[in-house]
Amino acid sequence: MQRSTRERIVSEALRLFAERGYAATSVAEIEAASGLSPGAGGLYRHFRSKEEVLAAAVREHITRTSKQVSATFQHADDVRARPLIDRLRLAATLGMAKMREEADLIRVLFRDLDKFPNLITEMREGIVNPLYDMIGKWLAGQPEMAGVEADWDAIGLALGGSIVNYWLASDALHEPPQRVDEERFINGWAALALGLAGQPARAV
């Protein structure tokens, strides 16, 4: 499907922000990468400023991710007949795929977003807190977790945060920490989560 000019601007701006940094990327460079005449003001027909391009990317990410995360956990629930370990692996695998999909935006957020406190608030309240809350609630709602008393908010944060940390460290270091590949990490993650239900890690 052919992208609109607006979509091309957002996509190419994110790529450049991720490669060079927000401050080092000019509007003319974004225009050139988007197939517009550099310096002719084509970007301003769609956005008032370079900051508004970044804001649009963040808000579209929030909307897109909210829908995808809901669908992910729905899919995990649809396979409840499968063992818990399989559901956990599926959840972690989809989480890693989401990190890769949003790689450019994630790099920009961790490098440049402190310059835009309003966007930090939108990210925190729009996706970060709801995501970890959803992880905790999903785990607590699994049949195998019935009767397990736990701080599900903290557990959702710890498990979700470990996926984020693994991806960030692998991206920054250009190889996985301890050279633990993604499959091994997901198996370890699932074994850790499995322990909450009193099931042995060797079930992995």
C-alpha contacts under 8 A as a table, 3 or more apart, distances in Angstrom:
res1	aa1	res2	aa2	distance
3	R	6	R	7.99
3	R	7	E	5.86
3	R	8	R	6.27
4	S	7	E	5.15
4	S	8	R	6.26
5	T	8	R	5.05
5	T	9	I	6.18
5	T	34	S	7.35
6	R	9	I	5.15
6	R	10	V	6.37
6	R	46	H	6.31
7	E	10	V	5.24
7	E	11	S	6.08
8	R	11	S	5.11
8	R	12	E	5.88
8	R	34	S	5.44
9	I	12	E	5.35
9	I	13	A	5.80
9	I	30	I	6.68
9	I	31	E	7.06
9	I	33	A	7.94
9	I	34	S	5.37
9	I	43	L	7.25
9	I	53	V	7.66
10	V	13	A	5.20
10	V	14	L	6.14
10	V	53	V	5.97
10	V	54	L	7.36
10	V	56	A	7.36
10	V	57	A	6.10
11	S	14	L	5.30
11	S	15	R	6.35
11	S	57	A	7.95
12	E	15	R	5.02
12	E	16	L	6.20
12	E	30	I	6.38
12	E	33	A	6.07
12	E	34	S	6.03
13	A	16	L	5.14
13	A	17	F	5.97
13	A	30	I	5.42
13	A	33	A	7.99
13	A	53	V	7.41
13	A	54	L	7.74
14	L	17	F	4.99
14	L	18	A	6.00
14	L	54	L	7.34
14	L	57	A	7.54
14	L	104	D	6.01
14	L	105	L	6.22
14	L	108	V	7.47
15	R	18	A	5.18
15	R	19	E	6.20
15	R	104	D	5.81
16	L	19	E	5.02
16	L	20	R	5.78
16	L	21	G	7.10
16	L	22	Y	7.77
16	L	25	T	6.53
16	L	30	I	7.39
17	F	20	R	5.39
17	F	21	G	4.44
17	F	22	Y	4.64
17	F	24	A	7.82
17	F	25	T	6.33
17	F	104	D	7.84
17	F	108	V	6.18
18	A	21	G	5.72
18	A	22	Y	7.60
18	A	104	D	5.27
18	A	105	L	7.03
18	A	107	R	5.59
18	A	108	V	5.18
20	R	24	A	5.91
20	R	25	T	6.45
21	G	24	A	5.44
21	G	25	T	6.46
21	G	108	V	7.04
21	G	111	R	7.50
21	G	112	D	7.15
22	Y	25	T	5.51
22	Y	108	V	7.44
22	Y	112	D	6.58
23	A	26	S	7.63
25	T	29	E	6.62
25	T	30	I	7.39
26	S	29	E	5.21
26	S	30	I	6.50
27	V	30	I	5.08
27	V	31	E	6.20
27	V	38	P	7.91
27	V	39	G	7.37
27	V	43	L	7.36
27	V	50	K	6.51
28	A	31	E	5.02
28	A	32	A	6.18
28	A	37	S	8.00
28	A	38	P	4.50
28	A	39	G	4.73
28	A	40	A	7.84
28	A	41	G	7.98
29	E	32	A	5.10
29	E	33	A	6.16
29	E	38	P	6.50
30	I	33	A	5.18
30	I	34	S	6.09
30	I	38	P	7.78
30	I	43	L	7.93
31	E	34	S	5.06
31	E	35	G	6.39
31	E	36	L	4.87
31	E	37	S	6.28
31	E	38	P	5.11
31	E	39	G	7.29
31	E	42	G	6.77
31	E	43	L	6.19
32	A	35	G	5.31
32	A	36	L	5.28
32	A	37	S	5.92
32	A	38	P	4.87
33	A	36	L	7.36
36	L	40	A	7.97
36	L	42	G	6.31
36	L	43	L	7.98
37	S	40	A	5.60
37	S	41	G	7.92
37	S	42	G	7.06
38	P	41	G	7.51
38	P	42	G	7.94
39	G	42	G	7.80
41	G	44	Y	5.46
41	G	45	R	7.24
42	G	45	R	5.54
42	G	46	H	7.60
43	L	46	H	5.67
43	L	47	F	6.07
44	Y	47	F	4.86
44	Y	48	R	5.37
44	Y	49	S	6.78
45	R	48	R	7.67
47	F	50	K	7.42
47	F	52	E	6.08
47	F	53	V	6.34
48	R	52	E	6.33
49	S	52	E	5.18
49	S	53	V	6.72
50	K	53	V	5.16
50	K	54	L	6.68
51	E	54	L	5.14
51	E	55	A	6.18
52	E	55	A	4.86
52	E	56	A	6.03
53	V	56	A	5.12
53	V	57	A	6.33
54	L	57	A	5.06
54	L	58	V	6.28
55	A	58	V	5.11
55	A	59	R	6.17
55	A	119	L	6.82
56	A	59	R	5.16
56	A	60	E	5.99
57	A	60	E	5.20
57	A	61	H	6.04
57	A	105	L	7.68
58	V	61	H	5.02
58	V	62	I	6.27
58	V	105	L	7.61
58	V	119	L	7.39
58	V	123	M	7.35
59	R	62	I	5.05
59	R	63	T	6.34
59	R	122	E	7.86
60	E	63	T	5.16
60	E	64	R	5.96
61	H	64	R	5.11
61	H	65	T	5.73
62	I	65	T	5.30
62	I	66	S	5.99
62	I	123	M	7.03
62	I	126	G	6.19
62	I	127	I	5.77
63	T	66	S	5.36
63	T	67	K	6.51
64	R	67	K	5.42
64	R	68	Q	6.22
65	T	68	Q	4.96
65	T	69	V	5.84
65	T	127	I	7.46
66	S	69	V	5.34
66	S	70	S	6.24
66	S	127	I	6.66
66	S	131	L	7.89
67	K	70	S	5.30
67	K	71	A	6.25
68	Q	71	A	5.01
68	Q	72	T	6.03
69	V	72	T	4.90
69	V	73	F	6.34
69	V	131	L	7.54
70	S	73	F	5.45
70	S	74	Q	6.15
71	A	74	Q	4.94
71	A	75	H	6.05
72	T	75	H	5.11
72	T	76	A	6.26
72	T	91	A	7.19
72	T	94	L	7.08
73	F	76	A	4.88
73	F	77	D	6.13
73	F	91	A	7.23
73	F	138	W	7.24
74	Q	77	D	5.01
74	Q	78	D	6.16
75	H	78	D	4.92
75	H	79	V	6.75
76	A	79	V	5.53
76	A	80	R	6.95
76	A	87	R	5.80
76	A	90	L	6.91
76	A	91	A	6.69
77	D	80	R	5.28
77	D	87	R	7.98
79	V	82	R	5.68
79	V	87	R	7.13
80	R	83	P	7.29
80	R	84	L	7.58
80	R	87	R	7.29
82	R	86	D	6.41
82	R	87	R	6.95
83	P	86	D	5.45
83	P	87	R	6.69
84	L	87	R	5.06
84	L	88	L	6.16
84	L	144	E	7.47
84	L	194	L	7.45
85	I	88	L	5.10
85	I	89	R	6.17
85	I	190	A	6.21
85	I	191	A	7.44
85	I	194	L	6.57
85	I	203	A	7.58
85	I	204	V	6.62
86	D	89	R	5.10
86	D	90	L	6.12
87	R	90	L	5.06
87	R	91	A	6.23
88	L	91	A	5.12
88	L	92	A	6.27
88	L	190	A	5.39
88	L	193	A	7.50
88	L	194	L	7.85
89	R	92	A	5.18
89	R	93	T	5.99
89	R	186	I	6.15
89	R	187	N	6.76
89	R	189	W	7.93
89	R	190	A	5.71
90	L	93	T	5.08
90	L	94	L	6.14
91	A	94	L	5.33
91	A	95	G	6.18
92	A	95	G	4.95
92	A	96	M	6.26
92	A	163	I	7.40
92	A	186	I	6.12
92	A	189	W	7.61
92	A	190	A	7.63
93	T	96	M	5.24
93	T	97	A	6.28
93	T	186	I	6.89
94	L	97	A	4.98
94	L	98	K	6.20
95	G	98	K	5.12
95	G	99	M	6.45
95	G	163	I	7.18
96	M	99	M	5.12
96	M	100	R	6.46
96	M	163	I	6.80
96	M	167	W	7.26
97	A	100	R	5.20
97	A	101	E	6.20
98	K	101	E	4.99
98	K	102	E	6.28
99	M	102	E	5.33
99	M	103	A	5.90
99	M	106	I	7.77
99	M	164	V	7.41
99	M	167	W	7.02
100	R	103	A	4.95
102	E	105	L	5.54
102	E	106	I	6.13
103	A	106	I	5.18
103	A	107	R	6.22
104	D	107	R	5.25
104	D	108	V	6.37
105	L	108	V	5.10
105	L	109	L	6.08
106	I	109	L	5.05
106	I	110	F	6.26
107	R	110	F	5.46
107	R	111	R	6.19
108	V	111	R	5.18
108	V	112	D	5.53
108	V	113	L	6.79
109	L	112	D	5.57
109	L	113	L	4.69
109	L	114	D	7.87
110	F	113	L	6.29
110	F	114	D	7.94
111	R	114	D	7.65
112	D	115	K	5.98
112	D	116	F	7.84
113	L	116	F	5.32
113	L	117	P	7.21
113	L	119	L	7.12
113	L	120	I	6.53
114	D	117	P	6.02
114	D	120	I	7.12
116	F	119	L	5.51
116	F	120	I	6.55
117	P	120	I	4.94
117	P	121	T	6.38
118	N	121	T	5.23
118	N	122	E	6.44
119	L	122	E	4.95
119	L	123	M	6.13
120	I	123	M	5.14
120	I	124	R	6.05
121	T	124	R	5.11
121	T	125	E	6.01
121	T	126	G	7.93
122	E	125	E	5.40
122	E	126	G	5.33
122	E	127	I	7.86
123	M	126	G	5.13
123	M	127	I	5.56
123	M	128	V	6.19
124	R	127	I	5.96
124	R	128	V	4.83
124	R	129	N	5.83
125	E	128	V	6.46
125	E	129	N	5.85
125	E	130	P	7.07
126	G	129	N	7.26
126	G	130	P	6.83
127	I	130	P	5.30
127	I	131	L	5.70
128	V	131	L	5.24
128	V	132	Y	6.48
129	N	132	Y	5.42
129	N	133	D	6.10
130	P	133	D	4.97
130	P	134	M	6.01
131	L	134	M	5.08
131	L	135	I	6.34
132	Y	135	I	5.07
132	Y	136	G	6.35
132	Y	153	D	7.21
132	Y	156	G	5.28
132	Y	157	L	5.26
132	Y	160	G	6.27
133	D	136	G	5.27
133	D	137	K	6.20
133	D	153	D	6.06
133	D	156	G	6.51
133	D	157	L	7.69
134	M	137	K	5.10
134	M	138	W	5.93
134	M	156	G	7.67
135	I	138	W	5.16
135	I	139	L	6.23
135	I	156	G	5.00
135	I	157	L	7.78
135	I	160	G	7.03
136	G	139	L	5.29
136	G	140	A	6.13
136	G	152	W	4.80
136	G	153	D	5.37
136	G	154	A	7.70
136	G	155	I	6.30
136	G	156	G	4.05
136	G	157	L	7.49
137	K	140	A	5.05
137	K	141	G	6.04
137	K	152	W	6.86
137	K	153	D	7.81
137	K	156	G	7.80
138	W	141	G	5.11
138	W	142	Q	6.59
139	L	142	Q	5.49
139	L	145	M	7.21
139	L	152	W	7.72
139	L	156	G	7.80
140	A	145	M	5.83
140	A	146	A	7.42
140	A	148	V	7.97
140	A	152	W	6.64
141	G	145	M	6.77
141	G	146	A	7.38
142	Q	145	M	5.38
142	Q	146	A	7.05
143	P	146	A	5.46
144	E	197	A	5.97
145	M	148	V	5.33
145	M	196	L	7.37
145	M	197	A	5.36
148	V	196	L	7.63
148	V	197	A	6.98
150	A	155	I	7.91
151	D	154	A	5.52
151	D	155	I	6.27
152	W	155	I	4.88
152	W	156	G	5.84
153	D	156	G	5.22
153	D	157	L	6.27
154	A	157	L	5.09
154	A	158	A	6.13
155	I	158	A	5.02
155	I	159	L	6.07
156	G	159	L	5.34
156	G	160	G	5.80
157	L	160	G	5.22
157	L	161	G	5.51
158	A	161	G	5.16
158	A	162	S	6.09
159	L	162	S	5.25
159	L	163	I	6.80
159	L	189	W	7.51
159	L	193	A	7.62
160	G	163	I	5.44
160	G	164	V	6.63
161	G	164	V	5.05
161	G	165	N	6.04
162	S	165	N	4.99
162	S	166	Y	6.02
163	I	166	Y	5.19
163	I	167	W	6.30
164	V	167	W	5.32
164	V	168	L	6.12
165	N	168	L	5.09
165	N	169	A	5.94
166	Y	169	A	5.31
166	Y	170	S	6.06
166	Y	176	P	7.29
166	Y	177	P	7.46
167	W	170	S	5.14
167	W	171	D	6.03
167	W	176	P	7.96
168	L	171	D	5.09
168	L	172	A	6.05
169	A	172	A	5.15
169	A	173	L	5.88
169	A	175	E	7.98
169	A	176	P	6.82
169	A	177	P	6.68
170	S	173	L	5.30
170	S	174	H	5.53
170	S	175	E	4.90
170	S	176	P	4.30
170	S	177	P	6.29
171	D	174	H	5.24
171	D	175	E	6.95
171	D	176	P	7.86
172	A	175	E	8.00
173	L	176	P	7.21
173	L	177	P	7.75
175	E	179	R	6.56
176	P	179	R	4.82
176	P	180	V	5.71
176	P	181	D	6.16
176	P	182	E	7.86
177	P	180	V	6.15
180	V	184	R	6.06
180	V	185	F	6.29
181	D	184	R	5.48
181	D	185	F	6.23
182	E	185	F	5.00
182	E	186	I	6.08
183	E	186	I	5.20
183	E	187	N	6.22
184	R	187	N	5.11
184	R	188	G	6.12
185	F	188	G	5.07
185	F	189	W	5.99
186	I	189	W	4.93
186	I	190	A	6.03
187	N	190	A	5.14
187	N	191	A	6.14
187	N	204	V	6.43
188	G	191	A	5.05
188	G	192	L	6.20
189	W	192	L	5.18
189	W	193	A	6.31
190	A	193	A	5.10
190	A	194	L	5.87
190	A	204	V	7.37
191	A	194	L	4.91
191	A	195	G	6.41
191	A	200	P	7.81
191	A	201	A	4.80
191	A	202	R	7.62
191	A	203	A	7.59
191	A	204	V	6.02
192	L	195	G	5.45
192	L	196	L	7.47
192	L	201	A	7.03
193	A	196	L	5.63
193	A	197	A	7.85
194	L	197	A	5.74
194	L	198	G	7.12
194	L	199	Q	5.91
194	L	200	P	7.32
194	L	201	A	6.70
195	G	198	G	5.00
195	G	199	Q	5.27
195	G	200	P	6.26
195	G	201	A	6.45
196	L	199	Q	7.36
199	Q	203	A	7.51
200	P	203	A	5.85
201	A	204	V	6.01
